[in-house]
Amino acid sequence: MLEELKKLKDLQLVDSEIFDLEEELDNLPEQNEKLTAQIEDMEGKLEELRNAIQIQMDEKQKREDILKKGEDKLKNITGKQQSAIRNKEEYNALLREIDNIKRFNRDISDEVAEIEKEIGFKNTELELIESESIEKIKEFRGLIASNEKRMTSLESEVDKKYKNREKIADKIRPVVSRKYQRILDSSPNGKAIALTEERVCLGCNMTLPPELFNLVLRSKRIEVCPNCQCILVPSEKAEIKPQQPALEQ
């Protein structure tokens, strides 16, 4: 194979590495956004449950305050007013009032007990969810930190790859380099070069015309795949010795 084609292969190798590194670098911020959203969702659900428990606790306190007033009223009415009763009619009215207060207090007491039960269920639920969520949140924050560290490392690797790329590109004639770059810029997968073997372009699996395949094997000039537009280079298996020392355009 001609030396310049070998340099193109070296350049493609570096560009493929850069493509993979940059693709990973592009994906990591999105991963962190998703992890952050999951953390916020878990924390939001925990806060929502805590707020629901607090609302019930406040409601329980209100009921307990009402119950205390009812009990105080019952003490007052049974202690003071019995001595002031003048007849049976007043006595029966007092009994009815006492009975109403007792019934009211029982109803409030039942409500307090029901609220306490609901608070107990929610506290149990909170403990379970909190235990699972804390572990998950810790795991996700660890992944975010790891991704941020990886991004810093990737940025450093990419910089080094670009410097290496410049050294290789400087050894390739500008006209060849520009042709390569045009193909690379339009490539969806970071490939500007495709190996050929047994008349097949290994970049897109298209069977090449015999004449084109022979030209690729001779390596006298740059040949492009009609389908994927990649520069065609013979694989090591198909490679033959070049007959001319320079690459023609």
N, C-alpha and C positions, 0 to 999 in steps of 0.2 A: 504493500500500500504506500502511496506517496506520503511524504512527511507532513504535508499540509493537512491532509485528511486525518492523519493521526492526531494533529493538534486540534482539529475540529472535534474529534472524538473526546479528547481530554477536556476541551471546553464544554462539551455537552455533559460530561460527567459532573463537572463542577456546577453547571447550571441546573442539572437535575437535583443535586444536593441542595442548592439554594432554593429551588422551587419547593422541595419537601419541607425544608426548614421554615420558609416563609408561610407556607400553608398551615403548618402547625402553629406558628406564631400568630397567624390571623384567627385561628380557631380558639386559642386559649382565653382571650378576653370574653368571648361569647360563652365559653364554659363557666367562667367566673361569674358572669351576669346571671346565668341560670342557677348556679349554686347560691348566689346571694339572694335571688328571688325565693328559692326554697327555704333558706334560713329565715327570711322575712315572713314567709307564709307560716312556718312553724311557730315563730315567735308571736305572730299575730293571733294564731289560734290559742296559744297559751294565755296571752293577755286577755283575749275575749272570754275564755273560761274563768280566769281569775276575776274579771269584772262581773261576770254572771254570779259568781260565788259571793262577791262583795255586795252586790245588789240584794241577794237573798239574806245576807247577814244583816244588812241595814233594815230590810223588811221585817226580819225576826225581832230586831231590837225595837222597832215601832210597835209590833204586836206585844212584846213583853212590857213595854211602857203602858200600853192600854190595859193589859192584864193587871198590872200593879195598881193602876187607878181603880179598876173594878174591884180588886180585893180590898183596897182601902175603903172604897165606898161601902162594900158589904160589911166591913168591921164597924164603920160609923153608924150605918143604919140599924144594925143589930144591937149595938151598944147604947146608943143615945135614944132612939125613937121608941123603943119598947117601953121605957118608963113614962113616956108621954101619951101612951095609948089610953083613950077614954072609953071606948066601947068596942063591941065585937066587930062592927063594920070597919073601924080603923085597923083593928087587929088583922082582919082578913086582907085588907088592902096592903098592909105591911108585908104579910106573908107572900102575896102575889109579887110585890116589888122585889122581895128577897129572892124569890124563885126566878124571876126574870134576870136579876143580876147574876145569880149562880149559873143560869143557862148561858148567858152571854159570856161569862168567864170561862165556862167549859168549851164553848165554841172557839174562843180566842186561844185557849190552851191547846186545843186540837190543831189549830192552824200553826201555832208555834212548833208543835211536835212534827207536823208534816213538813214544815220548812226546814227543821233540823235534819230530817231524814233526807230531803233533797240536797241539802248542803253536804251531808255525809257522802252521798253518791257522787256528787260533783268533785269533792275533795279526793275521793278514790280515783275517779277518772283523771283528775289533774295529776295525781302522783304517777299514774301509769304513763300518760302522755308526756309528762315532764321528763320522766326517766328516759324514755325512748328519744325524745326530741333533743335533750341535752347531749346525748351521745352522737346523734346525727349532726347536730349543729357543730359540735367539736370536730367531727370527721370532715364536714364540709369546709369549715374554716381552715383546717389543715390542708385540704386539697387546694383551696384558694391561695394559701401561702406558698404551697409547692408549685402551683401554676405561675405565680408571680416570680418565683425564683427561676423557674424554667424559662420564662419570657426573657429575663435578664441574660441568662446563659445563651439563649437562642440568638438574641440581638448581637452578642459578642461573636458567636459562631458565624452568623451571616456576614458580619463585617470582615472577618478573616477570609471567608470564602470569596467575597467580592474582591479583596486584595489579591488573592491567588488567581482569580478570574482575569484581572487586569494584566497580570504577568503573562498568562497564556495568550490572551487576546492580542497583546502587543506583538507577538511573534507570528501572527497571521496577517496576511495582506489585507489592507482595508476593504478592497472590493469583495473579497471572500467573506470577511468579517461582517460587512453590511448585509450581504445576502443571507448569511446565517442568522443575523439579528432580526431581519424582517420576518423570517419564517418562525423564529422563536417567539416574537411578539404576538403573532397571530395564533400560536399554538395554545390549546386549552389545557394541556398537561405538561407544559414546560419542556417539550421535546421538539428539537429542530433536526435531529438526526435519527435515522432508522436503519438498522442492520438489514441486510438482505441475505437470503440463503435459499438455495434450490428454487430460484426464480420467484421467491415470495418476499414481499416487504413485511418485515417483522413488526413494523409500527402499526399497520392496519390490516395485515393478512391478505393483502391484494396480490394476486398473481401478476407478475410483471411480464410485459412482452419480451420475447427472447432477445431482441436487438437491444432493448434498454438494459436488460440484465447483463449482457455482455459488455456494454459500455461501463456499467458500474464495476464489473470485475476488472476492467482495464484501468480504471481510476485515472483516466486522462483529463477529466473535467468533472465539474459538479453536476450530478444528475439528481432530479427531484422526482419523488413518487407522484404519479398523476392523481392519486386518490387523497392521500393525507398531506401532500406537499412537503414532506420531510426530505432532507438531503439523504440520499441513499449511499450507504457504505457497506462493502462486503463484510460479512462476519469472518471470524478467524477461520472457520471451516471452509468458507467459499473464497477466501482471499487468494489472489495470485500476485506474483512479483510484478511491480510496475515496470513499464518499458521506457518511460520518460522521466526525467528528474524533476520536472516542474508541472504544476497544476494549471491547465488551460481554462480560460473563461469563454 
